[in-house]
Amino acid sequence: MKRIKMLAAVLPLSLALFACQGQGSGDSKNSGTDTAKEGSAKAEDGSKAEGSKEKAEGKDKKEVIKINWARDNSGNAFQELAMEKGWFKDEGIEITQKPFDASNDATTALLSGNIDIFSNYGTNGPLQTLAAGEDLQIVGGYMATGCMPIITRTDNNDWKGVESLVGKTVAADASDYTIGGALLEKGYDPKTDVKWVHYPNYSDMTAAVIKGEVDYAVVGTSRNYEVQQQPKLKVVSYKSDLMPWYSCCRMVVTSKYFEENKDVVKKIIKVLLRAQAYYEKSPENKAEVKKIVAKRMNVTEDYLDSYMDNEHFRISVDPLKHEVERAWNILGETGFLSEGWDKIKVDDHIQNDLYYEALEEAKKDYGSENPEFYEKMEQFYQEHDA
């Protein structure tokens, strides 16, 4: 087993595998309400510009901010709750959801202006896109740690920790910094000490494990139900066991959109924080949110239970600045960012100051709904962003 040395080679850009949930095509659940068809250049109501401000018809002619938001096949519980409760409308915001499974498709839509924002497509993809020269801003988050399992066959009892991947065939991407970072810490080269195999989607990856084509696979949060229903598969670990608070899904916009819509972005964060406060207030509230997500996404509660009831499913609007910085450095040091990555100041692309302003405003406007939550989020910010 080779000990790790400084890596000089820079590998090509790879985006497809790092949505917190969906990967490839053909794996998505049925789309819920308020969702436009994938790839549509127009919103449901026929309006043209994403994020444009238009006057709504009516007595007061209230200004409405239209936002196109990418949605993958596990959804965003805070967003779904806020839409159900009408909290975005209270802020003059109208959300149109557009479904995309793969992170590269969502990224292409973001860069082309087909969507304004996404929040469920990992950290790797946005950082690799940034390193490749595109101008993006991380403005918040959704999954702080996705419930992303490392799976194997039930008759494989060799798992002792991340080092068990060394010398094995693994269905995942070598640029997965949670695994790569854990291997680096133990002195291994994540590019050469593991045989990585690419498959187009998570279902193909689970099938490869069952057939014995690979020893292990790292699959998305939305695959938990599938794994639980398959008697030949078992979960040996989760990515958050290898790297706690690793930063799974980041909320991303283009720098152009951010500069033109800072107040809008702040309003979105405020609404999502209010939703998170509601979600965390009681078990009854969490159960209610789960029912809302099931209804709006047209999925069963059993499907949602498979990951939302798991302790590894940790969701937060916080941008996790320190964790994103760590991911950036691991990806760069292991050669998975484009040449010149070290000349980019990644902190300039993490809008934690705006997030904090939104947190303070949400605390002022909605703090009475769950005071303990806002105190906790202040402390969390100091630990993960300040």
N, C-alpha and C positions, 0 to 999 in steps of 0.2 A: 504494500500500500504506500503510495507516494505521499510524502509530506508536502504541504502546500508551499508554493513559491509565488513571488509576485508575477501576476499574469500580464503579459504585454499585448496579447492579441485582443482585438475587439471584434466580437461576433456580430452578425447582422441583426437588424431590428426584428424583434418578435413580439407581436401583440396578441395573437389569437387566444392564448390559453389563460389569460389572467382576469377574466371576470370573476367576481366573488362567487357567482352562480353559474350562469349560462355559458356554454362553450360550443362553438360550431353551430350547425343548423339542424333543425329537426328534433330538438330536445325540449322545446318550450311547451309549457302548459297553455291552455286556452287563454287568450287575452281577456282582460276584464273590461269593465265599462270605461268610458271617457278615453278610449284608446284609438288612435288613428292607425291605418294600415302602415306596415313597415315600408320605409323608403318613400313615403308620400311626400311630395314637396309642399303640400298645403295642409293646414290644420283641418280638423273635422268640419268646422263651420265655413271652410272655403277661404279663410283669411290668408294673406300672402306671407308677410314677414314674421318670422319667429321672434318672440320677445318684443314685438312692436306694441306701441301704446295706441289704443283706438278708443273712440268715444262710443259707449254703449247707448243704444236707443232707450229712451225712457224720459220720464219727467225731469230727473236731475242730471241726465247725461253724464253719469259718473264715469270717470276714466277707468278703463280696464287694461291691465297689463297681461298680454298673452304670452305664455311660455310653453315651448315644446320640450318635453322631458323624456329621455329614453327610459324604458322599463325592461328589465330582464325577467326571467321566469320565476324569480322568488319575490319580486316586488320590493317596495320600500314601505315598511309598516307605518312610519311616521307620516310619510306623504299620503298614504291611503287614508289614515285616520283624519288628517287635516282636510282632505278633500271631502270626506264623509261628513265631517262636522261643519264644513263651510268656512273654515278659518282662513284659507287662502282668499276666498271671496271677500271676507271681512277686510282684507288688506288690498282689495282691488286687483287680485291676481287670478287669472284663469289658466288652469293647467290642461294641456293636451298631452296624453301619454302616447309614445310611439314604441312598439316592441322591437328590441334587438337582442338576439341571443349572444352573439360573439362580441368581445370587446373591440376588435378591429373594425367591425361594422359600425358600432356606436361611435368610435373615434372618428371614422370617416364622415359620419353624419354630423358630428360636432364641428369638425373643421370646415365642412361645406356649408354650414348654416342650416342644415335640415333639422337639427335639434339645437337647443340653447344650453342644455345642461344634462349631465348624467351623474349617477351616484352609486351604481352597482357594478362597476367594471374594474375593480381591482386598483392596485397601486403600480404594479409593474408597467402596465400599458401606458398610463399617463406619463410616467417618468421616462420611459423609453421614447415616447413621442416627443417629449420636451428635449431630451438629449439629441434627438434627430433634427432639431431646429424649429419645431413648431412652438408657438407661444401660448402656453396654457397656464391657468391659475387653479390651484386647489383651494376651495373656499370653505370646505367643511368635510363631513364624512357621513357614512351610514354604518356599515359594519366595521367596528373597531377590530374585532376578530370574527371572521366567518367561521361557521361550523363546518370546516373543510376536513373530511376524514382521510387518513391514510389507510387503505384497505388491502387485504390479502385474502387468500383462500383460508377456509376454516381449518384445514389440516396443516397450515404453516404456523409453527410455534416458535419461530426463530427470532421474533422481534424483541430486542433489548433496548432499543433507542435508535436515534438517527443513524448511528454507526452501522446498524443492521442493513442499511441501504448500500453500503460499500460492497462493490463486487457483484451487485444484483442488477437485474433488469427492472426498470421502473417506468411506468407510463405516467409521465409528467414532463414538465419543461425544465431544462437545466438552469434556466434563469430564475426559477422560483427562489427568491432571496430568503424566505423563511427556512427552507431546507438548506440552501447554499450557505447561509450565514451560520447555521448550526453545525454543518460539516466543517466550515472554516475554523470555527472555534475548537474543534477536535483535531485540527491539523490535516484535514483531507482536502483534496482538490475536487470541488463539486462537479467540474467539467469532465474529469477523466477517471475518477474513482467510482463513478456510478455510470451504468449504461442506460441512458435516457432514450425512451421510445415515444414518438409522437403519434397520437390518434386524433381524428377530426372532432370527436365529441366525447362527452363523459360516458355515455352508454357504451360506446365502443371500448372505452378503457375498462369499464367493469367487466365486459364480456371477455376482454383479453386476460384479465386475472382469472376468471372462471376456467378459461381454456388452457391456462398454464403458459400462455405466450409471454407473460411478464410475472415477476414475483410480487410487485406492489404497484399500486396506483394511487395518485393523489387527486381526489375528485371534489366537485363543488358542493356547496351547501345544499343545493336543491336535489342532490343525488342521495341524501340520507334515507329518504323513504324507499328508494329503489334498492339500496344496499340492505336495509332492514328486512325487505321482503324476499331477499335471495339467500336461501339456506347455505349456499356454498361460499358466502362472503362474510367477512368480519372486519370490524374496525380495530386497528391496533393502536392508533394514536390520532391526534388532531394537530393541525399546524400550530395552533396556539399552545400546545404542549411544548413544542420546540422553540417557539419565540412568543412569549406573552405580549399582548398588545402590539401585534406586529403591523397593524394598519392594513386592513383588507380593502374595503371599498371607499374610495375618496369621491367627494362631490367636486366636479370639474366643469369649468367654463373656459372659453377662449379669453385671452387677455383683452382682445378688442371688445368682446361682450362685457367683460368685467368693468373696463374703463367707462363704457357708455351706460352701464346699469348698476352702479355700486349700490344705490338706494334699493333697487329691486332685489339684489342679492341679499342685502341685509334683511329685508322683509321676509324673504324665503327662509333664511336661517332662524329668524325670530319665530316664525310659524312652526318650523320643525322642532325647535326647542320646546315650544309649548306642547307639541304632540309627544315629545319624549317624556316631559314632565307628567303628562296624563298617563302615559303607558306605564311609567315606573311607580305611580302612586299606590297601586294596590293590585293584588292578584286578580281581583274582579275586573279592573281596568284592562289588564293584559289579556284576559279571556275575551273581553269585549272587542279589543283591537284584533285579536285573532279571528273572530267571527267576521269583522269588517273586511279584513284582508281576504279571507276565504270567499266571501260574497263578491267582492270587487274583482278578484282575480279568477273567479270561477274554478276554485280548487277545493279539495276536501280539507277538513280540519285535521284529519290524520296525517295528511301530507305536510301541513304546517307544524303539527306536533313533533314530527320527526327531527326538526331542527330548532324550532322556536322554544321548545321546552328543554333544550340541551344547554348545559352551563357554558359551552364554548361559543354559543351564539350571543355575542356581546355587541349591542348596537348603540351608537352615540353620534351626535351631530358634530362633536369636537373634531377639528382637523388633524390632530395628532402630529404636530409639527416635528417633534423629536423622532418619532417613529418613521416618518417619511424621510427625514434626513438620513437615518440609519439605512433604510432601504436603498436610497440613492447611492450611498457609499459602498454598500455590498455589491449592488449591481455594477457599479463602476469598477471596483477592484477585481471583480471576477470576469470582466470583459464583456458585460452584457449591455453596456451603454455605448452609443456612438462615440467615435473619436472626438476629443475636445470636451467631453462631459465635465472634466475637472475645471474647465474655465467658466462653466455656468454656475452662477450662485443660486442654488435651488431655493434658498430662503426667500428670494425675490418672487417666487412662484407659489408661496404658501401664505394665504391671506389670514393669518391668525389674529392680526390686529382688528380687522373688520369683524371677524367672528366674535371677538371679545366685546366689541361695541354692541353687537346684536345680542349677546348674552346679557349685558347690562340692561339693555332696553327691554328684553323679554322679562328679566327679573323685576323691573319697574312696573311693566304693564300686566304681567301674569303671575308675579311671584306669590301672590296670596293663594293661588290654586294649589301650589305645592312648594312651600318655602324651603323645605329640606333639600329638595332637588337642586335648587339654584345655588345653595351653599355648597353642595357636593360638586356641582359643575365648576364653581369657582376654584375649588381645591384641585380638581382634575386638570383644569387649565394650567395651574401653576406647576403641576407635575409633568405635563406632557407637551406644553407649548411655550411657557415663559422662558 
